[in-house]
């Protein structure tokens, strides 16, 4: 069975930090996970293109 779930994280990092970490539940199957990342301005008026990490 394929479970389609979307999880949205916001405010997990600042550009000056250079990294971000998120916690996933213990039963998360990372092999079947696809991650897209994009950046947005603090007023959310400007968004970068997204990139697919996997």
PyMOL Python script that loads the backbone (N, CA, C, O; Angstrom):
from pymol import cmd

cmd.read_pdbstr("""\
ATOM      1  N   UNK A   1       0.845  -1.186   0.000  1.00  0.00           N
ATOM      2  CA  UNK A   1       0.000   0.000   0.000  1.00  0.00           C
ATOM      3  C   UNK A   1       0.889   1.247   0.000  1.00  0.00           C
ATOM      4  O   UNK A   1       1.835   1.347   0.781  1.00  0.00           O
ATOM      5  N   UNK A   2       0.578   2.172  -0.866  1.00  0.00           N
ATOM      6  CA  UNK A   2       1.305   3.434  -0.935  1.00  0.00           C
ATOM      7  C   UNK A   2       0.497   4.486  -0.207  1.00  0.00           C
ATOM      8  O   UNK A   2      -0.678   4.702  -0.504  1.00  0.00           O
ATOM      9  N   UNK A   3       1.125   5.128   0.735  1.00  0.00           N
ATOM     10  CA  UNK A   3       0.480   6.190   1.497  1.00  0.00           C
ATOM     11  C   UNK A   3       1.011   7.519   0.991  1.00  0.00           C
ATOM     12  O   UNK A   3       2.217   7.767   1.018  1.00  0.00           O
ATOM     13  N   UNK A   4       0.110   8.370   0.533  1.00  0.00           N
ATOM     14  CA  UNK A   4       0.520   9.679   0.036  1.00  0.00           C
ATOM     15  C   UNK A   4       0.240  10.712   1.110  1.00  0.00           C
ATOM     16  O   UNK A   4      -0.914  10.991   1.436  1.00  0.00           O
ATOM     17  N   UNK A   5       1.303  11.275   1.655  1.00  0.00           N
ATOM     18  CA  UNK A   5       1.207  12.235   2.745  1.00  0.00           C
ATOM     19  C   UNK A   5       2.030  13.462   2.375  1.00  0.00           C
ATOM     20  O   UNK A   5       3.132  13.339   1.839  1.00  0.00           O
ATOM     21  N   UNK A   6       1.506  14.616   2.657  1.00  0.00           N
ATOM     22  CA  UNK A   6       2.254  15.852   2.482  1.00  0.00           C
ATOM     23  C   UNK A   6       2.491  16.468   3.849  1.00  0.00           C
ATOM     24  O   UNK A   6       1.567  16.618   4.648  1.00  0.00           O
ATOM     25  N   UNK A   7       3.732  16.818   4.103  1.00  0.00           N
ATOM     26  CA  UNK A   7       4.087  17.473   5.364  1.00  0.00           C
ATOM     27  C   UNK A   7       4.772  18.776   4.998  1.00  0.00           C
ATOM     28  O   UNK A   7       5.728  18.783   4.222  1.00  0.00           O
ATOM     29  N   UNK A   8       4.299  19.858   5.543  1.00  0.00           N
ATOM     30  CA  UNK A   8       4.859  21.171   5.244  1.00  0.00           C
ATOM     31  C   UNK A   8       5.516  21.740   6.493  1.00  0.00           C
ATOM     32  O   UNK A   8       4.913  21.791   7.565  1.00  0.00           O
ATOM     33  N   UNK A   9       6.753  22.163   6.334  1.00  0.00           N
ATOM     34  CA  UNK A   9       7.477  22.794   7.430  1.00  0.00           C
ATOM     35  C   UNK A   9       7.789  24.225   7.029  1.00  0.00           C
ATOM     36  O   UNK A   9       8.156  24.488   5.884  1.00  0.00           O
ATOM     37  N   UNK A  10       7.648  25.126   7.945  1.00  0.00           N
ATOM     38  CA  UNK A  10       7.947  26.528   7.695  1.00  0.00           C
ATOM     39  C   UNK A  10       8.730  27.075   8.876  1.00  0.00           C
ATOM     40  O   UNK A  10       8.453  26.737  10.027  1.00  0.00           O
ATOM     41  N   UNK A  11       9.702  27.916   8.588  1.00  0.00           N
ATOM     42  CA  UNK A  11      10.469  28.548   9.647  1.00  0.00           C
ATOM     43  C   UNK A  11      11.435  27.619  10.356  1.00  0.00           C
ATOM     44  O   UNK A  11      11.772  27.850  11.517  1.00  0.00           O
ATOM     45  N   UNK A  12      11.891  26.560   9.671  1.00  0.00           N
ATOM     46  CA  UNK A  12      12.797  25.611  10.319  1.00  0.00           C
ATOM     47  C   UNK A  12      14.248  26.072  10.291  1.00  0.00           C
ATOM     48  O   UNK A  12      15.089  25.494  10.980  1.00  0.00           O
ATOM     49  N   UNK A  13      14.558  27.102   9.509  1.00  0.00           N
ATOM     50  CA  UNK A  13      15.940  27.576   9.440  1.00  0.00           C
ATOM     51  C   UNK A  13      15.978  29.003   8.917  1.00  0.00           C
ATOM     52  O   UNK A  13      15.026  29.500   8.317  1.00  0.00           O
ATOM     53  N   UNK A  14      17.094  29.631   9.162  1.00  0.00           N
ATOM     54  CA  UNK A  14      17.386  30.939   8.592  1.00  0.00           C
ATOM     55  C   UNK A  14      18.571  30.772   7.660  1.00  0.00           C
ATOM     56  O   UNK A  14      19.430  29.918   7.881  1.00  0.00           O
ATOM     57  N   UNK A  15      18.615  31.584   6.627  1.00  0.00           N
ATOM     58  CA  UNK A  15      19.676  31.467   5.629  1.00  0.00           C
ATOM     59  C   UNK A  15      21.058  31.508   6.272  1.00  0.00           C
ATOM     60  O   UNK A  15      21.948  30.762   5.862  1.00  0.00           O
ATOM     61  N   UNK A  16      21.253  32.362   7.265  1.00  0.00           N
ATOM     62  CA  UNK A  16      22.570  32.489   7.881  1.00  0.00           C
ATOM     63  C   UNK A  16      22.988  31.223   8.619  1.00  0.00           C
ATOM     64  O   UNK A  16      24.181  31.008   8.836  1.00  0.00           O
ATOM     65  N   UNK A  17      22.034  30.379   9.009  1.00  0.00           N
ATOM     66  CA  UNK A  17      22.368  29.125   9.687  1.00  0.00           C
ATOM     67  C   UNK A  17      23.027  28.128   8.735  1.00  0.00           C
ATOM     68  O   UNK A  17      23.909  27.373   9.144  1.00  0.00           O
ATOM     69  N   UNK A  18      22.611  28.118   7.488  1.00  0.00           N
ATOM     70  CA  UNK A  18      23.202  27.230   6.499  1.00  0.00           C
ATOM     71  C   UNK A  18      22.735  25.793   6.559  1.00  0.00           C
ATOM     72  O   UNK A  18      23.223  24.958   5.798  1.00  0.00           O
ATOM     73  N   UNK A  19      21.802  25.481   7.443  1.00  0.00           N
ATOM     74  CA  UNK A  19      21.283  24.118   7.531  1.00  0.00           C
ATOM     75  C   UNK A  19      19.937  24.120   8.237  1.00  0.00           C
ATOM     76  O   UNK A  19      19.551  25.090   8.890  1.00  0.00           O
ATOM     77  N   UNK A  20      19.241  23.013   8.086  1.00  0.00           N
ATOM     78  CA  UNK A  20      17.955  22.844   8.764  1.00  0.00           C
ATOM     79  C   UNK A  20      17.779  21.375   9.100  1.00  0.00           C
ATOM     80  O   UNK A  20      18.273  20.506   8.382  1.00  0.00           O
ATOM     81  N   UNK A  21      17.086  21.097  10.173  1.00  0.00           N
ATOM     82  CA  UNK A  21      16.777  19.724  10.566  1.00  0.00           C
ATOM     83  C   UNK A  21      15.303  19.625  10.895  1.00  0.00           C
ATOM     84  O   UNK A  21      14.721  20.528  11.496  1.00  0.00           O
ATOM     85  N   UNK A  22      14.711  18.516  10.494  1.00  0.00           N
ATOM     86  CA  UNK A  22      13.322  18.242  10.850  1.00  0.00           C
ATOM     87  C   UNK A  22      13.254  16.823  11.402  1.00  0.00           C
ATOM     88  O   UNK A  22      14.052  15.967  11.021  1.00  0.00           O
ATOM     89  N   UNK A  23      12.317  16.578  12.283  1.00  0.00           N
ATOM     90  CA  UNK A  23      12.130  15.261  12.864  1.00  0.00           C
ATOM     91  C   UNK A  23      10.955  14.577  12.173  1.00  0.00           C
ATOM     92  O   UNK A  23       9.883  15.164  12.023  1.00  0.00           O
ATOM     93  N   UNK A  24      11.167  13.342  11.758  1.00  0.00           N
ATOM     94  CA  UNK A  24      10.105  12.537  11.162  1.00  0.00           C
ATOM     95  C   UNK A  24       9.742  11.432  12.143  1.00  0.00           C
ATOM     96  O   UNK A  24      10.565  11.032  12.966  1.00  0.00           O
ATOM     97  N   UNK A  25       8.521  10.942  12.058  1.00  0.00           N
ATOM     98  CA  UNK A  25       8.090   9.894  12.974  1.00  0.00           C
ATOM     99  C   UNK A  25       8.926   8.626  12.770  1.00  0.00           C
ATOM    100  O   UNK A  25       9.505   8.427  11.702  1.00  0.00           O
ATOM    101  N   UNK A  26       8.985   7.785  13.780  1.00  0.00           N
ATOM    102  CA  UNK A  26       9.800   6.568  13.734  1.00  0.00           C
ATOM    103  C   UNK A  26       9.382   5.607  12.632  1.00  0.00           C
ATOM    104  O   UNK A  26      10.214   4.849  12.136  1.00  0.00           O
ATOM    105  N   UNK A  27       8.122   5.620  12.240  1.00  0.00           N
ATOM    106  CA  UNK A  27       7.654   4.686  11.211  1.00  0.00           C
ATOM    107  C   UNK A  27       7.742   5.264   9.791  1.00  0.00           C
ATOM    108  O   UNK A  27       7.192   4.680   8.857  1.00  0.00           O
ATOM    109  N   UNK A  28       8.416   6.385   9.620  1.00  0.00           N
ATOM    110  CA  UNK A  28       8.540   7.018   8.313  1.00  0.00           C
ATOM    111  C   UNK A  28       9.460   6.178   7.426  1.00  0.00           C
ATOM    112  O   UNK A  28      10.549   5.799   7.859  1.00  0.00           O
ATOM    113  N   UNK A  29       9.045   5.881   6.198  1.00  0.00           N
ATOM    114  CA  UNK A  29       9.842   5.096   5.259  1.00  0.00           C
ATOM    115  C   UNK A  29      10.597   6.059   4.347  1.00  0.00           C
ATOM    116  O   UNK A  29      10.049   6.542   3.356  1.00  0.00           O
ATOM    117  N   UNK A  30      11.847   6.334   4.683  1.00  0.00           N
ATOM    118  CA  UNK A  30      12.613   7.337   3.958  1.00  0.00           C
ATOM    119  C   UNK A  30      12.883   6.932   2.509  1.00  0.00           C
ATOM    120  O   UNK A  30      13.007   7.804   1.649  1.00  0.00           O
ATOM    121  N   UNK A  31      12.976   5.638   2.219  1.00  0.00           N
ATOM    122  CA  UNK A  31      13.244   5.184   0.853  1.00  0.00           C
ATOM    123  C   UNK A  31      12.145   5.607  -0.118  1.00  0.00           C
ATOM    124  O   UNK A  31      12.409   5.781  -1.308  1.00  0.00           O
ATOM    125  N   UNK A  32      10.941   5.770   0.361  1.00  0.00           N
ATOM    126  CA  UNK A  32       9.813   6.171  -0.486  1.00  0.00           C
ATOM    127  C   UNK A  32       9.475   7.656  -0.352  1.00  0.00           C
ATOM    128  O   UNK A  32       8.384   8.079  -0.734  1.00  0.00           O
ATOM    129  N   UNK A  33      10.391   8.437   0.182  1.00  0.00           N
ATOM    130  CA  UNK A  33      10.140   9.853   0.446  1.00  0.00           C
ATOM    131  C   UNK A  33      10.767  10.726  -0.640  1.00  0.00           C
ATOM    132  O   UNK A  33      11.910  10.503  -1.040  1.00  0.00           O
ATOM    133  N   UNK A  34      10.019  11.716  -1.112  1.00  0.00           N
ATOM    134  CA  UNK A  34      10.524  12.710  -2.056  1.00  0.00           C
ATOM    135  C   UNK A  34      10.422  14.065  -1.372  1.00  0.00           C
ATOM    136  O   UNK A  34       9.397  14.400  -0.778  1.00  0.00           O
ATOM    137  N   UNK A  35      11.498  14.838  -1.465  1.00  0.00           N
ATOM    138  CA  UNK A  35      11.564  16.109  -0.738  1.00  0.00           C
ATOM    139  C   UNK A  35      11.821  17.245  -1.723  1.00  0.00           C
ATOM    140  O   UNK A  35      12.744  17.179  -2.534  1.00  0.00           O
ATOM    141  N   UNK A  36      11.000  18.279  -1.644  1.00  0.00           N
ATOM    142  CA  UNK A  36      11.202  19.502  -2.421  1.00  0.00           C
ATOM    143  C   UNK A  36      11.494  20.634  -1.448  1.00  0.00           C
ATOM    144  O   UNK A  36      10.888  20.724  -0.380  1.00  0.00           O
ATOM    145  N   UNK A  37      12.415  21.481  -1.823  1.00  0.00           N
ATOM    146  CA  UNK A  37      12.806  22.610  -0.975  1.00  0.00           C
ATOM    147  C   UNK A  37      12.678  23.893  -1.781  1.00  0.00           C
ATOM    148  O   UNK A  37      13.028  23.938  -2.960  1.00  0.00           O
ATOM    149  N   UNK A  38      12.176  24.927  -1.133  1.00  0.00           N
ATOM    150  CA  UNK A  38      12.212  26.255  -1.745  1.00  0.00           C
ATOM    151  C   UNK A  38      12.386  27.280  -0.635  1.00  0.00           C
ATOM    152  O   UNK A  38      12.125  27.003   0.535  1.00  0.00           O
ATOM    153  N   UNK A  39      12.823  28.443  -1.018  1.00  0.00           N
ATOM    154  CA  UNK A  39      13.026  29.540  -0.071  1.00  0.00           C
ATOM    155  C   UNK A  39      11.970  30.601  -0.314  1.00  0.00           C
ATOM    156  O   UNK A  39      11.495  30.781  -1.435  1.00  0.00           O
ATOM    157  N   UNK A  40      11.612  31.296   0.744  1.00  0.00           N
ATOM    158  CA  UNK A  40      10.630  32.368   0.620  1.00  0.00           C
ATOM    159  C   UNK A  40      11.078  33.564   1.442  1.00  0.00           C
ATOM    160  O   UNK A  40      11.777  33.411   2.444  1.00  0.00           O
ATOM    161  N   UNK A  41      10.679  34.741   1.023  1.00  0.00           N
ATOM    162  CA  UNK A  41      11.015  35.952   1.771  1.00  0.00           C
ATOM    163  C   UNK A  41      10.191  36.006   3.055  1.00  0.00           C
ATOM    164  O   UNK A  41       9.164  35.337   3.169  1.00  0.00           O
ATOM    165  N   UNK A  42      10.643  36.799   4.012  1.00  0.00           N
ATOM    166  CA  UNK A  42       9.956  36.857   5.309  1.00  0.00           C
ATOM    167  C   UNK A  42       8.509  37.327   5.189  1.00  0.00           C
ATOM    168  O   UNK A  42       7.667  36.963   6.010  1.00  0.00           O
ATOM    169  N   UNK A  43       8.214  38.143   4.157  1.00  0.00           N
ATOM    170  CA  UNK A  43       6.828  38.588   3.967  1.00  0.00           C
ATOM    171  C   UNK A  43       6.047  37.640   3.042  1.00  0.00           C
ATOM    172  O   UNK A  43       4.883  37.890   2.730  1.00  0.00           O
ATOM    173  N   UNK A  44       6.698  36.553   2.609  1.00  0.00           N
ATOM    174  CA  UNK A  44       6.114  35.501   1.767  1.00  0.00           C
ATOM    175  C   UNK A  44       5.615  36.010   0.411  1.00  0.00           C
ATOM    176  O   UNK A  44       4.732  35.406  -0.198  1.00  0.00           O
ATOM    177  N   UNK A  45       6.179  37.108  -0.051  1.00  0.00           N
ATOM    178  CA  UNK A  45       5.797  37.663  -1.348  1.00  0.00           C
ATOM    179  C   UNK A  45       6.688  37.144  -2.474  1.00  0.00           C
ATOM    180  O   UNK A  45       6.292  37.173  -3.640  1.00  0.00           O
ATOM    181  N   UNK A  46       7.893  36.667  -2.132  1.00  0.00           N
ATOM    182  CA  UNK A  46       8.838  36.184  -3.140  1.00  0.00           C
ATOM    183  C   UNK A  46       9.238  34.756  -2.778  1.00  0.00           C
ATOM    184  O   UNK A  46       9.646  34.482  -1.649  1.00  0.00           O
ATOM    185  N   UNK A  47       9.117  33.853  -3.747  1.00  0.00           N
ATOM    186  CA  UNK A  47       9.506  32.456  -3.549  1.00  0.00           C
ATOM    187  C   UNK A  47      10.511  32.045  -4.619  1.00  0.00           C
ATOM    188  O   UNK A  47      10.409  32.450  -5.777  1.00  0.00           O
ATOM    189  N   UNK A  48      11.480  31.237  -4.213  1.00  0.00           N
ATOM    190  CA  UNK A  48      12.440  30.704  -5.173  1.00  0.00           C
ATOM    191  C   UNK A  48      11.793  29.553  -5.944  1.00  0.00           C
ATOM    192  O   UNK A  48      10.705  29.093  -5.596  1.00  0.00           O
ATOM    193  N   UNK A  49      12.467  29.102  -6.980  1.00  0.00           N
ATOM    194  CA  UNK A  49      12.070  27.863  -7.618  1.00  0.00           C
ATOM    195  C   UNK A  49      12.304  26.742  -6.612  1.00  0.00           C
ATOM    196  O   UNK A  49      13.181  26.857  -5.755  1.00  0.00           O
ATOM    197  N   UNK A  50      11.548  25.681  -6.702  1.00  0.00           N
ATOM    198  CA  UNK A  50      11.780  24.550  -5.799  1.00  0.00           C
ATOM    199  C   UNK A  50      12.785  23.599  -6.430  1.00  0.00           C
ATOM    200  O   UNK A  50      12.928  23.544  -7.652  1.00  0.00           O
ATOM    201  N   UNK A  51      13.480  22.849  -5.578  1.00  0.00           N
ATOM    202  CA  UNK A  51      14.385  21.819  -6.057  1.00  0.00           C
ATOM    203  C   UNK A  51      13.984  20.503  -5.409  1.00  0.00           C
ATOM    204  O   UNK A  51      13.574  20.468  -4.249  1.00  0.00           O
ATOM    205  N   UNK A  52      14.104  19.443  -6.156  1.00  0.00           N
ATOM    206  CA  UNK A  52      13.788  18.116  -5.637  1.00  0.00           C
ATOM    207  C   UNK A  52      15.088  17.521  -5.099  1.00  0.00           C
ATOM    208  O   UNK A  52      16.071  17.396  -5.829  1.00  0.00           O
ATOM    209  N   UNK A  53      15.082  17.156  -3.818  1.00  0.00           N
ATOM    210  CA  UNK A  53      16.262  16.587  -3.189  1.00  0.00           C
ATOM    211  C   UNK A  53      16.386  15.112  -3.524  1.00  0.00           C
ATOM    212  O   UNK A  53      17.496  14.586  -3.599  1.00  0.00           O
ATOM    213  N   UNK A  54      15.280  14.450  -3.723  1.00  0.00           N
ATOM    214  CA  UNK A  54      15.304  13.031  -4.089  1.00  0.00           C
ATOM    215  C   UNK A  54      14.273  12.800  -5.165  1.00  0.00           C
ATOM    216  O   UNK A  54      14.111  11.673  -5.632  1.00  0.00           O
TER     217      UNK A  54
END
""", "prot")
cmd.dss("prot")
cmd.show_as("cartoon", "prot")
cmd.util.cbc("prot")
cmd.orient("prot")
